């Protein structure tokens, strides 16, 4: 039987439940208890307005994560950017999200969710303005970094606040509702980026964020009424894991950077890649050892004591490992092998995007409404994801349009459903409700780190296979000669449509692209299988708990 860890009441700054107002009593149920749960009193309008503000935050985060990639060639051309600058413009956002999310989790426990959320919104707005006004690629990179610092907090804190203001028994439904704006932002992002860059101006990728921030900020400021943390501020500041934050921040930068540029800017065997990578690994190992010492660690080991928690974090890691490469290389497959424009690619993948939205929200909402378990849904959709990824690998140059549009739908259903399903067992495994925010932070962090590693592995696979395949192509026209340098294969894709060659001439080149994409998809299929194996170690824990977090919405209470 999966054992849920005992709360560490002596060393947890998120403890002291007895201090909470008697107007909001907490009801804690044992995992196997079956008594009737109390009913939640009706929520005020301010709750729903605040929830809408959180939805705007997650929408903006998802939108900004997916708009730049399609517009980056146009930006680099207009601002005379180098390959090195283009690389940094593309990676700065995600890098800053990954290295700051653990800090937001820890700091918000001490200073409160709202001040950190306001700071994140402000950073995001400033970054968007810097991006829109950029006169060179340096400003683009700085703007994207500021957006990443802010966007990481907007996404993470919105999800943590949802866990604070809802009970576990109703959280599935709210996670499903929150998945809708996230999925929509991810879906329309590439199309928005293409439309702005081709028909208006790429600068509006930044400017368009500002009205949304202008709506979200006052909504959360006036209507997001969270209970005040009554702990001693100075005591909690002293108990903050400053050493862990420094080690995590430094280690993640040194670890993530070489993963990002390996095989792109520098070879994997170069000192520019190996030295920071090894240093990052050593610092992160030191970080994990050190985390057993602080009174309030960033990564408390008490959250990892149950088998379900460990299996769920592995599942989130593997989902990110598969999700990020498929998001990137599926789009590139349609552009390189089928010679579609960015907008035509978005249109052909629209059914997949819609399916992803419906699965991301519908599955967990259904679990919430039916008060059913999550275990078999997780296992089912790991199978769907793995099979769907394998079927995508079967697409080739001759696949008809109907097949190209239909097969990715299966993958979209699996990846969409798991986006929210994998939150439930991790949160259910938490014994002390005040640790739920930390659990949410771990889930998102593991998914992002998995995504970065997945991109690094898939990039290495793609370049290696493409180099071998293109080397076997004889009589390559001079205009296609740059492809002999495999690292230029991705950046050369937009040029393929403009050269005017017949498919007979391009056939061997398109075959080299297809072989590289297919190998990536087969590899991701195998990693999807690892994700399914992780679900076999996940246990069905009860979701029927009615505790609220220590920063719950003011005025919430349970009716007897």
C-alpha positions in Angstrom: 0.0 0.0 0.0 1.3 3.4 -0.9 2.2 5.3 2.2 1.7 9.0 2.4 4.5 10.8 4.3 4.0 12.2 7.8 4.1 16.0 7.9 7.3 17.5 9.3 5.6 19.9 11.8 8.8 20.8 13.5 10.6 22.1 10.4 7.9 23.5 8.1 7.2 27.2 7.7 4.0 26.2 6.0 2.6 24.5 9.2 0.7 26.0 12.1 -2.8 25.2 10.8 -4.2 25.8 14.2 -3.6 29.5 13.7 -6.1 29.7 10.8 -9.3 31.6 11.4 -12.2 29.7 13.0 -14.3 31.1 10.2 -12.6 28.6 7.8 -12.4 25.2 9.6 -10.4 22.5 8.0 -11.7 19.0 7.5 -9.1 16.3 7.0 -10.2 12.9 5.8 -8.1 9.7 5.9 -7.3 8.2 2.5 -9.8 5.3 3.0 -12.4 7.1 5.0 -16.0 7.1 3.6 -18.0 9.6 5.6 -20.0 12.3 3.7 -17.9 15.3 3.0 -19.1 18.8 4.0 -20.5 21.0 1.3 -18.8 24.2 0.1 -20.6 27.4 0.7 -21.4 29.4 -2.4 -18.5 31.4 -3.7 -18.7 35.1 -4.1 -18.4 36.9 -7.4 -15.0 38.1 -6.4 -13.8 34.5 -6.4 -14.8 34.0 -10.1 -13.4 37.3 -11.1 -10.1 36.4 -9.5 -10.2 33.0 -11.2 -10.6 34.7 -14.6 -7.6 36.8 -13.8 -5.5 33.7 -13.1 -6.8 32.2 -16.4 -5.5 35.3 -18.3 -2.1 34.8 -16.7 -1.8 31.2 -17.8 -3.1 32.1 -21.3 -0.4 34.8 -21.6 2.3 32.4 -20.5 1.3 29.7 -22.9 0.8 32.2 -25.8 4.3 33.8 -25.3 5.9 30.3 -25.1 4.7 29.5 -28.6 4.6 32.7 -30.7 8.3 33.6 -31.2 9.6 30.5 -33.0 7.7 31.1 -36.3 8.5 34.8 -36.3 12.2 34.6 -35.3 13.6 34.4 -38.9 11.8 37.6 -39.8 13.0 39.3 -36.6 16.6 38.2 -37.2 16.5 39.4 -40.8 15.1 42.9 -40.0 17.5 43.4 -37.0 20.5 41.8 -38.8 20.8 39.2 -36.1 23.5 36.5 -36.1 22.9 32.8 -35.6 24.2 33.2 -32.1 21.8 36.0 -31.3 18.9 34.1 -32.8 19.7 31.1 -30.7 19.6 33.2 -27.5 16.4 35.0 -28.5 14.8 31.6 -28.8 16.1 30.0 -25.6 16.0 33.0 -23.2 12.3 32.7 -22.3 12.3 29.0 -21.4 15.6 29.2 -19.7 14.5 32.0 -17.4 11.2 30.2 -16.6 13.1 27.0 -15.6 15.6 28.7 -13.3 13.2 31.0 -11.5 10.2 28.7 -10.8 11.7 27.1 -7.7 12.5 30.5 -6.4 8.9 31.7 -6.8 7.6 28.7 -5.0 9.8 29.2 -1.9 9.5 33.0 -1.8 5.7 33.0 -2.1 5.4 30.8 1.0 7.0 33.6 3.0 6.0 36.8 1.3 2.7 35.6 0.1 1.4 34.6 -3.4 0.0 38.0 -4.4 3.2 40.2 -4.0 5.2 37.7 -6.0 2.4 37.5 -8.7 2.3 41.3 -9.0 6.1 41.3 -9.4 5.8 38.6 -12.1 3.2 40.5 -14.0 5.3 43.7 -13.9 8.4 41.9 -15.2 6.4 40.3 -17.9 4.9 43.6 -19.0 8.3 45.4 -19.0 9.8 42.5 -21.0 7.0 42.7 -23.6 7.5 46.4 -24.0 11.3 46.0 -24.4 10.7 43.3 -27.0 8.2 45.5 -28.9 10.5 48.5 -29.0 13.7 46.5 -29.7 16.2 48.2 -32.1 18.6 45.3 -32.2 18.8 41.6 -31.2 20.3 42.5 -27.8 17.1 44.2 -26.8 15.1 41.1 -28.1 17.1 38.8 -25.9 16.7 41.1 -22.8 13.0 41.4 -23.4 12.5 37.7 -23.8 14.5 37.1 -20.6 12.4 39.5 -18.6 9.3 37.9 -20.1 10.6 34.5 -18.9 11.3 35.8 -15.4 7.7 37.1 -15.2 6.0 34.4 -17.2 7.4 31.6 -15.0 5.9 33.3 -12.0 2.6 34.0 -13.7 2.1 30.4 -14.6 3.4 28.8 -11.4 1.7 31.1 -8.9 -1.6 30.9 -10.8 -1.6 27.2 -10.4 -0.4 27.3 -6.8 -3.2 29.8 -5.9 -5.7 27.5 -7.4 -4.5 24.7 -5.1 -4.8 27.2 -2.1 -8.3 28.3 -2.8 -9.8 24.9 -3.8 -10.1 21.6 -2.0 -8.6 18.4 -3.4 -12.0 16.9 -4.1 -13.0 19.8 -6.4 -9.5 20.6 -7.8 -9.8 18.3 -10.8 -12.6 20.5 -12.2 -10.7 23.7 -11.6 -7.5 22.3 -13.1 -9.6 21.3 -16.1 -11.0 24.8 -16.4 -7.5 26.3 -16.1 -6.3 24.0 -18.8 -8.5 25.6 -21.4 -6.7 29.0 -21.6 -3.3 27.2 -21.5 -4.2 25.0 -24.4 -5.8 27.8 -26.4 -2.7 30.0 -25.9 -0.4 27.1 -27.0 -2.6 26.4 -30.0 -3.0 29.9 -31.4 0.5 31.0 -30.5 2.2 29.9 -33.7 -0.6 31.2 -35.9 -0.6 34.6 -34.1 3.2 34.8 -34.5 2.9 34.0 -38.2 0.1 36.5 -38.8 1.9 39.3 -37.0 5.3 38.7 -38.7 3.9 38.3 -42.2 1.0 40.8 -42.3 1.4 43.3 -39.5 4.7 43.5 -37.5 6.5 41.0 -35.3 6.7 43.8 -32.7 3.0 43.1 -31.9 4.0 39.8 -30.4 5.2 42.0 -27.5 2.7 44.8 -27.7 -0.3 42.4 -27.7 0.5 41.2 -24.2 0.1 44.6 -22.6 -3.7 44.9 -22.8 -4.0 41.4 -21.2 -1.7 42.4 -18.4 -3.7 45.6 -18.1 -6.8 43.6 -17.4 -5.3 40.8 -15.3 -3.4 43.1 -12.9 -6.4 45.1 -11.6 -8.6 42.0 -11.4 -6.1 40.2 -9.2 -5.3 43.3 -7.2 -8.9 44.1 -6.3 -10.6 40.7 -6.3 -8.0 38.1 -5.3 -8.5 38.1 -1.6 -6.2 35.6 0.0 -5.7 35.1 3.7 -2.7 36.9 5.2 0.2 34.7 6.3 0.4 35.4 10.1 3.8 33.8 10.6 6.7 35.9 11.8 8.2 37.5 8.7 11.7 37.8 10.0 11.8 34.3 11.3 10.6 32.9 8.0 13.1 35.0 6.0 15.9 33.6 8.2 14.5 30.1 7.5 14.4 30.5 3.8 16.6 28.1 1.9 19.1 30.7 0.6 21.8 28.2 0.0 19.5 25.9 -1.9 18.3 28.8 -4.0 21.8 29.8 -4.9 22.9 26.2 -5.7 19.7 25.6 -7.7 20.0 28.9 -9.7 23.7 28.4 -10.5 23.4 24.7 -11.2 20.4 25.0 -13.5 22.0 27.8 -15.6 25.2 25.8 -16.1 23.2 22.6 -16.8 20.6 24.0 -19.1 22.8 26.3 -21.3 25.0 23.6 -22.8 21.9 21.4 -23.3 20.4 24.2 -25.3 23.4 25.0 -27.5 24.8 21.5 -27.8 24.7 20.4 -31.5 23.5 23.9 -32.5 26.1 26.5 -31.6 28.8 24.1 -30.4 29.3 20.4 -30.9 28.5 18.1 -28.0 32.2 17.2 -27.7 33.4 20.8 -27.5 34.7 22.3 -24.3 32.0 25.0 -24.5 29.4 22.3 -24.0 31.2 19.8 -21.8 32.7 22.1 -19.2 29.5 23.9 -18.1 27.5 20.7 -18.4 29.8 18.8 -16.0 30.0 21.8 -13.6 26.2 22.1 -13.7 25.7 18.4 -12.9 28.2 18.5 -10.0 26.5 21.6 -8.5 23.0 20.1 -8.9 24.3 16.9 -7.1 25.5 19.1 -4.4 22.2 20.9 -4.3 20.3 17.6 -3.8 22.6 16.5 -1.0 22.4 20.0 0.6 18.5 20.0 0.6 18.4 17.5 3.5 19.9 20.2 5.8 17.7 23.4 5.7 14.6 23.8 7.9 12.5 24.9 4.9 14.1 23.4 1.8 13.1 24.3 -1.8 12.8 20.5 -2.5 11.6 18.9 0.8 12.3 15.2 0.8 9.1 14.6 2.7 7.2 15.1 -0.6 9.2 12.3 -2.2 8.6 9.6 0.4 5.6 7.9 -1.3 6.0 5.7 -4.4 3.2 7.6 -6.0 5.0 10.9 -5.7 8.2 9.6 -7.2 6.4 7.8 -10.1 4.3 10.9 -10.8 7.3 13.2 -11.0 9.0 10.7 -13.3 5.8 10.7 -15.4 5.8 14.5 -15.6 9.5 14.4 -16.6 8.8 11.9 -19.4 5.8 13.8 -20.6 7.9 17.0 -21.0 10.6 14.9 -22.6 8.1 13.8 -25.3 5.9 16.9 -25.5 8.5 19.6 -26.3 10.3 17.7 -29.1 7.0 16.7 -30.7 5.7 20.2 -30.5 8.8 21.5 -32.4 9.5 18.6 -34.9 5.9 17.9 -35.9 5.6 21.5 -37.1 8.9 21.2 -38.9 7.9 17.9 -40.5 5.0 19.6 -42.2 7.1 22.5 -43.4 10.2 20.5 -44.5 8.7 17.3 -46.0 5.4 18.6 -47.2 6.7 22.1 -48.0 3.8 23.8 -46.3 3.9 27.4 -45.1 3.7 28.2 -41.4 0.0 29.1 -41.6 -0.9 26.1 -43.7 0.9 23.9 -41.2 -1.1 25.5 -38.4 -4.3 24.8 -40.3 -3.5 21.1 -40.9 -2.7 20.7 -37.3 -5.7 22.6 -36.0 -7.8 19.3 -35.4 -4.9 18.1 -33.2 -4.8 21.4 -31.3 -8.6 21.3 -30.7 -8.3 17.7 -29.5 -5.6 18.7 -27.1 -7.8 21.4 -25.6 -10.7 19.1 -25.2 -8.7 16.3 -23.7 -6.7 18.7 -21.3 -9.9 20.1 -19.9 -12.5 17.4 -20.4 -10.8 14.4 -18.7 -10.1 16.1 -15.4 -13.4 17.9 -15.3 -15.1 14.6 -15.8 -13.1 13.1 -12.9 -14.1 16.0 -10.8 -17.8 15.8 -11.6 -18.1 12.1 -11.3 -15.7 12.0 -8.2 -14.0 9.1 -9.9 -10.4 8.0 -9.6 -7.5 9.1 -11.9 -5.3 5.9 -12.1 -6.8 4.1 -15.1 -7.2 7.4 -17.0 -3.5 8.1 -16.6 -2.6 4.6 -17.8 -5.0 4.8 -20.7 -3.7 8.1 -22.0 -0.1 7.1 -21.6 -1.0 4.3 -24.0 -2.8 6.8 -26.3 0.2 9.1 -26.2 2.7 6.3 -27.0 0.7 4.8 -29.8 0.0 8.2 -31.2 3.7 9.1 -31.3 4.5 5.8 -33.0 1.9 6.5 -35.6 3.3 9.9 -36.3 6.6 8.2 -37.0 4.8 6.3 -39.9 4.0 9.5 -41.8 6.1 9.8 -45.0 6.5 11.9 -48.1 3.5 10.2 -49.7 1.0 10.3 -46.9 -2.3 11.9 -48.0 -3.6 15.0 -46.4 -6.4 13.2 -44.6 -3.8 10.9 -42.9 -1.5 13.8 -42.0 -4.4 15.5 -40.3 -5.9 12.5 -38.6 -2.9 10.7 -37.1 -1.5 13.5 -34.9 -5.0 13.8 -33.3 -4.3 10.6 -31.4 -1.0 12.1 -30.0 -2.8 15.3 -29.2 -5.4 13.5 -27.1 -2.8 11.7 -25.1 -0.5 14.7 -24.5 -3.5 17.0 -23.7 -5.1 14.7 -21.1 -1.8 14.0 -19.3 -1.1 17.8 -18.9 -3.6 18.0 -16.1 -4.1 14.3 -15.1 -0.5 14.1 -13.8 -1.2 16.8 -11.2 -3.7 14.8 -9.3 -1.7 11.9 -7.9 1.1 14.2 -6.8 -1.3 16.5 -4.9 -3.2 13.5 -3.5 0.1 12.1 -2.1 0.7 15.3 0.0 -0.1 14.7 3.6 0.1 18.3 4.8 -2.1 20.6 2.7 0.3 23.5 3.2 2.9 21.6 1.1 0.6 21.5 -1.9 2.2 24.6 -3.4 5.6 23.0 -3.3 4.1 19.9 -4.9 2.7 21.9 -7.8 6.1 23.6 -8.2 7.9 20.3 -8.4 5.4 18.9 -11.0 5.9 21.9 -13.3 9.7 22.0 -12.8 10.1 18.3 -13.6 8.1 18.8 -16.8 10.1 21.7 -17.9 13.5 20.1 -17.2 12.3 17.0 -19.0 11.3 19.2 -22.0 14.8 20.8 -22.1 16.5 17.4 -22.0 14.1 16.0 -24.6 14.9 18.9 -26.9 18.6 18.3 -26.4 18.4 14.6 -27.1 16.1 15.0 -30.1 18.3 17.8 -31.6 21.3 15.5 -31.3 19.4 12.6 -33.0 18.1 14.8 -35.8 21.4 16.3 -36.7 23.2 13.0 -36.5 20.7 11.2 -38.7 20.3 14.1 -41.2 24.1 14.4 -41.6 24.4 10.7 -42.4 21.4 10.8 -44.8 22.4 14.0 -46.7 26.0 12.7 -47.1 24.5 9.9 -49.2 22.8 12.3 -51.6 24.8 12.6 -54.9 24.8 15.6 -57.2 23.3 18.0 -54.7 22.6 21.4 -56.5 24.8 24.3 -55.4 21.8 26.2 -53.9 21.3 23.2 -51.6 25.0 22.8 -50.7 24.5 24.5 -47.3 22.7 21.4 -46.2 26.0 19.5 -46.2 26.4 21.2 -42.8 23.7 19.4 -40.9 23.5 22.0 -38.1 21.9 24.3 -40.8 19.1 21.9 -41.7 16.4 23.5 -39.5 17.2 27.1 -40.4 17.2 26.2 -44.1 13.7 24.8 -44.1 11.9 28.1 -45.1 14.3 28.3 -48.1 13.2 24.9 -49.5 9.9 26.3 -50.7 11.5 29.3 -52.4 14.1 27.6 -54.5 11.6 26.5 -57.2 13.0 22.9 -57.6 10.6 20.1 -58.6 9.9 17.4 -56.1 12.0 15.1 -58.2 15.1 17.2 -57.5 14.2 17.8 -53.9 13.1 14.2 -53.4 16.5 12.9 -51.9 16.7 16.0 -49.7 13.2 15.6 -48.4 13.9 12.0 -47.8 16.9 13.0 -45.6 14.6 15.3 -43.6 12.0 12.6 -43.3 14.5 10.0 -42.1 15.7 12.4 -39.4 12.2 13.3 -38.2 11.1 9.7 -38.2 14.1 8.7 -36.0 13.2 11.4 -33.5 9.6 10.2 -33.4 10.6 6.6 -32.9 12.9 7.7 -30.0 10.1 9.7 -28.4 7.8 6.7 -28.8 10.2 4.7 -26.6 10.3 7.4 -24.0 6.5 7.5 -24.0 6.7 3.8 -23.1 8.9 4.8 -20.1 6.2 7.2 -19.1 3.6 4.4 -19.2 5.8 2.2 -17.0 6.0 5.0 -14.4 2.1 4.9 -14.2 2.3 1.2 -13.2 3.9 2.4 -9.9 1.3 5.0 -9.3 -1.4 4.3 -6.7 -5.0 5.4 -6.5 -5.2 7.8 -3.6 -8.3 9.5 -2.5 -9.2 12.9 -3.9 -12.0 13.4 -1.3 -10.2 15.8 1.0 -11.6 19.2 1.9 -8.6 21.1 3.3 -7.8 24.6 2.1 -4.3 26.0 1.8 -2.9 28.5 4.3 -3.4 31.3 1.7 -7.0 30.4 0.9 -9.6 32.8 -0.5 -10.9 35.0 2.3 -14.4 34.1 3.4 -14.3 30.5 2.1 -15.9 28.0 4.5 -17.5 24.6 4.7 -21.1 24.1 5.5 -21.7 21.3 8.0 
